[in-house]
Amino acid sequence: MLKRNLSCIILLLFLFSGRAVAAKTIEADKLEYDGDKRIYYLYGNVILTQDNTTLTADFGRYDENTSFAYFSGAVFYEDPEVKMEADEAVILTDNKTGTLRRANMVFKKDGYYVKGETIVKRGENSYYAEKSSFTSCDTPVPAWCFYADTADILTEDRLLAKGVFFKVNDTSVLYTPVYQAGLKRKSGFLMPSYGYKKGKGTYLDLPFYYVISENRDLTVNINTYTRRGTGEGLEYRYIEHGGITGSWYIYHLSDRVDDKEYLQIKGEHKQFLHDFYTNFNVNYLNSEDYFKKYSPNIQLNVSRYLQSSGDIGYATPKTRTYLLSQFQVDLQYYTKNVSQKIPELGFTVHPTEFFQSSLFSMNSSIANFISEQSVKGQRFDLYPKIHHSFGDMARFTQAAGVRSTFYDISLNRQAGSYNSMENIALTYGASLDTTLVKNYGSLTHVMQPAVSYNYISSGLDTTDKFTLDSTEYFKKTSTAEISLMNYLRDKNGTFLYGRVSEGYDTSKETNKLEPVKFQFGLVRPLVIKAESLYDFNDSRLKAINSEMIFRIIKTDFAIGERYNKDNDIMYMTSGLGFNITKELRLNTAAWYDAKTDRLGYLGISLLYMKQCWGLGLLYSQTTDQYGIYLSIELKGVGKYELLGSGQSTAL
């Protein structure tokens, strides 16, 4: 036997099996080599490297014949996927497999931590663990973990464990014979949710996730309300070549109390292929009161309309040709008094250089409207315009056009009762503005005075008859406006701005002076936004919109109000965010309708967040329902609703 004492020795071992393979490098403070058996004995600061793999230990033994290596004492292993620490390790260096005893393992990509009495590396991304724990908490005693008798781990796929206890601070609280966590998408049952809702009883939702392929998957839901009935849901998602994405959901609920079948269909499909595009959004309910009875989504509960749309077209930098359909459901009054746009064919020319720095643009469309109880018929709209601007210090911009709108409309449900209407209007708009700048050391004052004029020769008065969309707001106008915009800037940018403007409409017989508009904004140190309309004709305030956001001692406040006399709107909004402790945060949001003296919405949430887990408690209330929801989030595993309870007046 040959003995050598070295502070550091490096050997390059080229293993030959018909051809040369990857080189290994071994370093150690002391090395002994048995030439007959071709075995290396390594002592002190042992380091073995191969490709992107490194292993260190206090002692090592390496057999050239079998590529078998044994290491002990502060063993550390690292490759591009994982880091591992162990008391001892047995490794076959050629195929990078082996066994580690009393080991800790960290998955680099997702931050998962696995401890085990025995961890076996079976292949490139495959591991097996016995008497092991799994968590995303990097602490000696993790806040939570799954402890398993055995676990199969595929780093690019999933973790499958058997004999599993869910532990909180090392205390077992739940048991399951089998647990699966997706380290990649994997078919299987997801975490169920359950709760109680007054009038509906206890509910249970059991979802199953199925991976169809790398770019397609679906989720199947079965849920039940003990006092109402059972529902079934299916959601399908896909990402295809050619810029195609989509998600479709269908849900059916059989309510034995109402003796009613509820059906919901929603979906989205998008495709962008060169200059062609497709965009579909479907929202269908067979009963308009479904959201008020069953949906926990507050926005859906207070929405006036539910809209579906489909848009296909061909778009270039200069033009767009499209076919559009829109369908709306009235969720508030459940009426059929809505005109549906099915379909609209349109062609648009974006501003394009025309003649001597002039630009040409055009919007054109022909739309068909259908309705059970409201306006139906056709509308043709054509609006070409020419734009031109010049000037440097003072900029003069103008645009002139002709807008032609034709209707063949039925204003009621009587068959054949159609009215032909048309409007051809000349339009002209012009503005003159300049920018004045004055520096005051660290401050800069910017003023932008402007004068503008807008003219529309005629318009159809359909206010008392119908309004299909924004086209019907095109009215006779002859308005001159003067405005002044002010900015204050420092080295960090604009921090204060204000604008005042007022118009004079000569097309009106009375009250020609338009309301004066005031706009104000402060960006730092707190945020204030305000806008108001004051009518000098009758000396009254017509509208006020304001919002203020500020922080006091790590507490965020938001206060706002909305007032509009013409639309009979007056309500207040508020929000608060407060860190009770480093981990616990309180958030509130409220909306109060002063006209009806009712609370439109109230939301109060508590969020407790730790390094690797969090708990959320939400209370939400609208005018006709409330709910309490408890959820838990485990970092790297997912967020789950543990409990939900509520009551709806729409029973």
Secondary structure, DSSP 8 states (H G I E B T S, - for coil): -EEEEEEEEEEEE--BSSSB---EEEEEEEEEEETTTTEEEEEEEEEEEETTEEEEEEEEEEETTTTEEEEEEEEEEE-SSEEEEEEEEEEETTTTEEEEEEEEEEETTTTEEEEEEEEEE-SSSEEEEEEEEEES--SSS-SEEEEEEEEEEETTSEEEEEEEEEEETTEEEEEEEEEEEESS---EE---EEEEEETTEEEEEEEEEEEEETTEEEEEEEEEETTTEEEEEEEEEEEETTTEEEEEEEEEEEETTTTEEEEEEEEEEEEEETTEEEEEEEEEESSTTHHHHH---HHHHH-SEEEEEEEEEEE-SSEEEEEEEEEEEETTT--S---EEEEEEEEEEEEEE-STT-EEEEEEEEEEEE-SSS-EEEEEEEEEEEEEEE-SSEEEEEEEEEEEEEEEEESSSSTT--EEEEEEEEEEEEEEEE-EEEEETTEEEEEEEEEEEEEE------TTT---SGGGG---EEEEEEEEEEEEEETTEEEEEEEEEEEEETTSSS--B--EEEEEEE-SSSEEEEEEEEETTTTEEEEEEEEEEEEETTEEEEEEEEEETTTTEEEEEEEEEEESSSSEEEEEEEEEETTTTEEEEEEEEEEEE-SSEEEEEEEEEESSEEEEEEEEEETTTEEEEEEEEEEES--
